[in-house]
């Protein structure tokens, strides 16, 4: 028997301990987050490259005119600020004074601090808090406190929180709104797997969250400050032993994947249809993202192509040495690349199949692609508008001399291009489709039988029953 939920105090008001996950690049917008707040929870507007609208309510296409990356980067920051402000204003109106509205940013997005300042300056009194992950957002507390809004860091270990607290957060403790523990094996989108953790061996979140609470207690943080469990949350009845558990203190729950399939969700119908068809195992934890982080997405043709590209990869030497005694005679023109005999034979097979161009990676390897793929990779790299603080795909960096100093990596992709395309109606199979690993439940959960798509209000009511 599910024991039910009690409200929590957040931003000076009582709200449900249910938070809408702030999925990036327009996959969470004013309609979904405003409705979530109106239902009594905390709605989260994505402030990652959000959509803005013209006078007729049509989405303004994000077209870049700058000749240089740094100029396009400034355009991107302005688009991001204007879009997020428009989304917050609309969400606040829909909420009608109920629940609360947060914004979500990725700390590793390009110009993150400028975007945060720009949005919070123009939305005073509308935003209750800022949820922030993907990196170590040390300055988050300082920025949030300067606008008197809460901050909710997304972390995946007690150790990460301790580092943030010691260095920065303890100086703005009164504005810490909650700590979001995001399960790095189960959550959709980018996550915080460390080098010490095995991506193939998921760990039980309970002891990890218990350790987080113990760390927070050591630092004098009240048990009333919520830890938000994010990633892998579907049926609350499965988390019944977490609720009102003195070991864990106050617990709230964040939903990222389930709100995608609602009437207010802004994602295209084809994306919603795909969610209803997923089987267990169809979501892949991978490391192709240009951020360098692990992330989880539907294993469609887009990801399968990236997997295949990385498999068509061989190591090389610029001089004959060790086992590298065979000069490569395909994929490279007039250049001295020395490879092993086995790799030479594999390269010739790929060449015969049409993968006739070899592109260098930062790791002294070559990947074999078709001429069409090579042309698209180079165009996407040239068109970079600096959407990340550091990008492995294009070698962009948003400060100093604007380059990481490393060779651009053709095994990755332009994340800005694909996320904008999929959310605005681009082909589902040929774009990155973020989702949590429990997305297969859409197919088996009786709530969605016969293709039923709930309103956000209906979903929040359903979640509160334990189902």
C-alpha positions in Angstrom: 0.0 0.0 0.0 1.5 3.3 -1.1 1.8 5.7 1.9 1.3 8.9 -0.2 3.2 12.2 -0.3 3.3 15.2 1.9 3.9 18.7 0.6 7.2 20.4 1.1 8.0 24.1 1.7 9.8 25.7 -1.3 10.3 29.3 -2.1 7.9 30.3 0.7 5.0 28.1 -0.4 3.8 24.5 0.0 4.3 22.5 -3.1 4.2 18.8 -4.1 7.6 17.1 -3.8 7.3 16.4 -7.5 9.7 18.2 -9.9 9.6 18.2 -13.7 13.0 17.5 -15.1 14.3 20.4 -17.2 15.2 18.7 -20.5 17.3 20.9 -22.7 16.8 22.6 -26.1 13.0 23.1 -26.1 12.0 19.6 -25.0 10.6 21.3 -21.8 8.9 24.6 -22.4 6.4 27.0 -20.9 3.4 24.8 -21.7 4.7 21.7 -19.9 6.4 23.5 -17.0 3.5 26.0 -16.4 1.1 23.1 -16.3 3.3 21.1 -13.9 3.4 24.1 -11.5 -0.4 24.6 -11.9 -0.8 21.0 -10.8 1.0 21.9 -7.6 4.5 20.8 -8.3 7.7 22.5 -9.4 7.8 23.0 -13.2 11.1 23.5 -14.9 11.6 25.6 -17.9 14.7 24.6 -20.0 16.9 27.7 -20.3 19.2 25.8 -22.7 18.7 27.4 -26.0 15.0 27.9 -25.5 12.5 28.9 -28.2 11.5 32.5 -28.5 8.4 33.7 -30.4 7.4 36.5 -32.9 4.4 38.8 -32.5 2.2 36.1 -34.0 3.3 33.4 -31.6 5.5 31.6 -34.1 8.8 30.1 -33.1 11.7 32.4 -34.2 14.2 30.2 -36.2 17.7 30.5 -34.8 19.7 31.6 -37.8 23.4 32.6 -37.3 24.9 35.4 -39.4 28.4 35.8 -37.8 31.4 35.0 -40.0 33.5 33.9 -36.9 32.6 31.4 -34.3 32.9 33.9 -31.5 30.4 36.2 -33.3 27.9 33.3 -33.7 28.5 32.5 -30.0 27.4 35.9 -29.0 24.3 35.5 -31.2 23.6 32.1 -29.5 23.8 33.7 -26.0 21.3 36.4 -27.0 18.9 33.8 -28.5 19.3 31.8 -25.2 18.5 34.7 -23.0 15.5 36.0 -25.1 14.1 32.5 -25.4 14.4 31.6 -21.8 12.8 34.9 -20.7 9.9 34.4 -23.0 9.4 30.8 -21.7 9.5 31.8 -18.0 7.0 34.6 -18.5 4.5 32.3 -20.3 5.0 29.5 -17.8 4.4 31.9 -14.9 1.1 33.0 -16.4 0.0 29.4 -16.9 0.9 28.4 -13.3 -1.5 31.2 -12.0 0.3 31.4 -8.7 0.4 27.7 -8.0 3.4 25.5 -7.5 6.7 27.1 -8.5 8.7 27.7 -11.7 12.4 26.7 -11.9 14.8 27.1 -14.8 17.3 24.5 -15.8 20.8 25.2 -17.3 23.8 23.0 -18.2 26.9 24.4 -16.5 28.9 23.3 -19.5 26.8 25.1 -22.1 28.5 27.9 -23.9 28.2 31.2 -22.0 26.3 29.6 -19.1 27.1 32.4 -16.7 26.1 35.1 -19.1 22.8 33.3 -19.9 22.0 32.9 -16.2 22.6 36.6 -15.4 20.7 37.7 -18.5 17.6 35.5 -17.7 17.5 36.1 -13.9 17.9 39.9 -14.4 14.8 39.9 -16.6 12.6 37.5 -14.7 12.8 38.8 -11.2 9.9 37.5 -9.0 9.0 34.8 -11.6 11.8 32.2 -11.1 11.9 30.3 -7.8 15.1 28.4 -8.4 17.9 27.3 -10.8 18.6 23.6 -11.4 22.0 23.0 -12.8 24.2 20.1 -13.7 26.6 18.8 -16.3 29.9 19.9 -14.7 30.9 21.4 -11.4 28.9 24.6 -11.1 30.9 26.4 -8.4 29.6 29.9 -9.2 26.0 28.8 -9.3 25.4 29.7 -5.7 26.9 33.1 -6.0 24.8 34.0 -9.1 21.6 32.6 -7.7 22.1 34.4 -4.4 22.7 37.7 -6.1 19.1 37.5 -7.6 17.7 36.0 -4.4 16.6 32.7 -6.1 17.3 29.2 -4.9 19.9 26.9 -6.5 19.5 23.2 -6.9 22.8 21.5 -8.0 22.5 18.2 -9.8 25.2 15.8 -8.5 25.8 12.0 -8.8 27.8 11.4 -5.6 28.3 12.7 -2.1 31.9 13.5 -3.0 30.8 15.9 -5.7 28.5 17.7 -3.3 31.1 18.0 -0.6 33.5 19.6 -3.1 30.9 22.2 -4.2 29.9 22.9 -0.6 33.4 23.4 0.7 34.5 25.6 -2.1 31.4 27.8 -2.7 28.0 26.7 -1.5 28.6 27.1 2.2 28.9 30.9 1.6 25.4 31.1 0.2 23.8 28.3 2.3 20.5 30.1 2.8 19.7 29.9 -1.0 20.3 26.2 -1.4 16.9 25.0 -2.3 17.5 21.2 -2.7 20.2 18.8 -3.9 19.3 16.8 -6.9 20.8 13.3 -6.9 20.7 12.1 -10.5 21.3 8.4 -11.0 24.0 8.3 -13.7 23.0 4.9 -14.9 19.3 5.5 -15.3 18.8 9.2 -16.1 18.2 10.4 -19.6 20.4 13.0 -21.2 23.9 13.9 -19.9 24.9 12.4 -16.6 27.7 12.4 -14.1 29.4 9.0 -14.3 33.0 9.4 -13.0 36.1 7.6 -14.2 35.9 5.5 -11.0 32.5 4.1 -11.9 31.7 1.3 -14.4 29.0 2.3 -17.0 28.1 -1.3 -17.3 27.6 -1.9 -13.6 24.7 0.2 -12.2 24.8 0.9 -8.4 21.8 1.0 -6.1 20.9 4.6 -5.5 19.8 4.1 -1.9 23.3 3.8 -0.3 24.6 6.7 -2.5 21.7 9.0 -1.4 22.2 7.9 2.2 25.8 8.9 1.9 24.8 12.2 0.4 22.4 12.9 3.4 25.2 12.0 5.8 27.5 14.4 4.1 24.9 17.2 4.2 24.3 16.5 8.0 28.1 16.7 8.6 28.0 20.2 7.0 25.1 21.2 9.3 22.4 21.1 6.5 18.9 20.4 7.9 17.1 17.1 7.0 14.2 19.3 5.9 16.2 20.4 2.9 15.1 18.0 0.2 17.2 15.5 -1.7 15.6 15.1 -5.1 15.8 11.6 -6.5 16.2 11.9 -10.3 16.7 9.2 -12.9 14.9 5.9 -13.0 11.8 7.2 -11.2 8.5 5.8 -12.6 6.1 4.2 -10.1 6.4 6.0 -6.7 5.2 2.8 -5.0 8.7 1.4 -5.9 10.1 4.2 -3.7 7.7 3.9 -0.8 10.5 2.9 1.6 12.3 6.2 0.7 9.4 8.4 1.8 9.4 9.5 5.5 12.6 7.5 6.0 14.7 9.0 8.8 17.9 7.7 7.2 17.3 9.8 4.1 15.5 12.9 5.4 13.2 14.9 3.2 12.9 13.3 -0.3 11.4 14.7 -3.5 11.2 13.1 -6.9 12.1 14.4 -10.3 10.5 13.2 -13.5 12.2 13.8 -16.8 11.0 11.1 -19.2 7.3 10.7 -18.2 6.4 14.4 -18.9 7.6 13.9 -22.5 4.4 12.0 -23.2 1.8 14.5 -22.2 -0.6 16.7 -24.2 1.3 19.8 -23.2 4.7 18.4 -24.0 6.2 20.3 -26.9 8.0 17.4 -28.6 6.7 16.3 -32.0 4.1 13.6 -32.3 6.6 11.2 -34.0 8.8 11.4 -30.9 5.8 10.7 -28.7 4.9 7.7 -30.9 8.4 6.4 -30.6 8.3 6.5 -26.8 5.2 4.2 -26.9 7.1 1.6 -28.9 10.4 1.3 -26.9 11.5 -2.0 -25.5 13.7 -2.5 -22.4 17.3 -2.0 -23.5 16.5 0.4 -26.4 18.1 3.3 -24.5 21.9 3.4 -24.7 24.4 4.9 -22.2 27.1 6.2 -24.5 30.1 8.6 -24.7 29.7 10.1 -28.2 28.5 13.5 -26.8 30.9 16.4 -27.7 30.7 17.4 -24.0 32.8 14.4 -23.1 30.1 13.3 -20.6 28.3 10.0 -20.7 24.7 10.4 -21.8 21.6 8.3 -22.4 19.5 8.3 -25.6 17.4 6.0 -27.7 19.5 3.7 -29.8 18.2 4.7 -33.2 20.0 5.0 -36.5 21.7 8.2 -35.4 23.5 6.4 -32.5 24.0 3.2 -34.4 25.8 5.2 -37.1 28.1 6.7 -34.5 28.8 3.3 -33.0 29.6 1.9 -36.5 31.8 4.9 -37.2 33.9 4.3 -34.1 34.2 0.6 -35.0 35.8 1.6 -38.3 38.8 2.9 -36.5 42.5 2.0 -36.5 45.5 3.3 -34.7 48.4 4.7 -36.8 52.0 5.8 -36.4 53.7 8.5 -38.5 56.8 6.3 -38.9 57.3 2.6 -39.1 57.7 1.3 -35.6 56.8 -1.8 -33.6 53.9 -3.6 -35.2 53.1 -0.6 -37.4 55.2 -1.7 -40.4 52.6 -1.4 -43.2 52.0 1.9 -45.1 48.3 2.7 -45.3 47.2 2.8 -49.0 43.5 3.7 -48.7 41.6 6.6 -47.2 44.6 8.9 -47.1 46.3 10.5 -50.1 50.1 10.9 -50.3 50.5 10.8 -46.5 52.7 8.5 -44.5 50.5 6.5 -42.0 51.9 3.3 -40.7 49.5 0.6 -39.4 49.5 -3.1 -38.5 49.0 -5.7 -41.1 45.5 -6.6 -39.7 44.4 -3.0 -39.7 45.7 -2.5 -43.2 43.4 -5.4 -44.4 40.5 -4.0 -42.4 41.0 -0.5 -43.9 41.0 -2.0 -47.4 37.7 -3.8 -46.7 36.1 -0.6 -45.5 37.4 1.3 -48.5 35.8 -1.4 -50.8 32.5 -0.8 -49.0 32.5 2.9 -49.8 34.2 4.3 -46.6 36.9 5.8 -48.6 38.0 8.7 -46.5 40.0 8.4 -43.3 39.7 11.3 -40.7 42.2 11.8 -37.9 41.0 11.8 -34.3 42.7 13.4 -31.3 43.8 9.9 -30.2 46.1 9.2 -33.1 43.5 7.0 -34.8 41.8 7.2 -38.1 38.0 6.6 -38.6 36.8 5.6 -42.1 33.7 7.4 -43.5 32.0 7.9 -46.8 32.9 11.1 -48.7 29.3 12.4 -48.0 29.8 11.8 -44.3 33.2 13.5 -44.3 31.7 16.6 -46.1 28.9 16.8 -43.5 31.2 16.4 -40.6 33.5 19.2 -41.9 30.6 21.5 -42.6 29.1 21.0 -39.1 32.5 21.7 -37.5 32.9 24.8 -39.6 29.3 26.0 -38.7 30.0 25.7 -34.9 28.3 28.5 -33.0 29.9 27.7 -29.6 26.9 26.0 -27.8 29.3 24.3 -25.3 31.9 25.7 -23.0 34.3 23.1 -24.6 33.4 21.0 -27.6 35.3 17.9 -28.6 33.6 17.8 -32.0 34.7 21.3 -33.1 37.5 22.1 -30.7 35.6 25.3 -29.6 36.2 26.8 -26.1 34.1 29.8 -24.9 37.0 31.7 -23.4 40.7 32.6 -23.7 41.7 31.9 -27.4 38.4 30.1 -28.2 40.1 26.7 -28.9 40.7 23.6 -26.8 44.0 23.1 -28.6 43.0 19.6 -29.5 42.2 18.2 -32.9 38.4 18.2 -33.7 37.0 14.8 -33.1 35.0 13.3 -36.1 33.7 10.5 -33.8 31.3 13.0 -32.2 28.6 15.3 -33.6 27.1 18.8 -33.5 24.8 18.5 -30.5 23.2 21.9 -31.1 22.2 21.0 -34.7 20.6 17.7 -33.8 18.7 18.7 -30.7 17.2 21.7 -32.5 16.3 19.5 -35.4 14.6 16.7 -33.5 12.5 19.0 -31.3 11.3 21.0 -34.3 10.1 18.1 -36.4 13.3 16.6 -37.9 13.5 12.9 -38.6 13.4 10.8 -35.4 15.8 8.1 -36.7 18.5 10.5 -37.8 18.8 12.7 -34.6 19.8 12.3 -31.0 16.7 11.4 -29.0 17.4 11.7 -25.2 15.4 9.4 -22.9 15.7 7.8 -19.5 16.3 4.0 -19.3 12.8 3.4 -17.9 11.2 4.7 -21.1 10.2 1.2 -22.0 7.5 1.5 -19.3 5.4 3.5 -21.7 4.6 0.4 -23.6 3.6 -1.7 -20.5 2.2 0.9 -18.1 -1.6 0.5 -18.3 -2.0 4.2 -17.9 -0.9 4.6 -21.5 -3.0 1.7 -22.9 -4.7 2.3 -26.3 -2.3 5.2 -26.9 -3.6 7.3 -24.1 -1.7 10.6 -23.7 -2.5 12.4 -20.4 -2.5 16.1 -19.6 0.2 17.1 -17.2 -2.5 17.5 -14.5 -3.7 13.9 -15.1 -0.1 12.6 -15.0 0.7 14.4 -11.7 -2.5 13.0 -10.2 -1.6 9.5 -11.4 1.9 9.8 -10.0 0.5 10.7 -6.5 -1.4 7.4 -6.4 1.9 5.5 -6.5 1.3 4.5 -10.1 
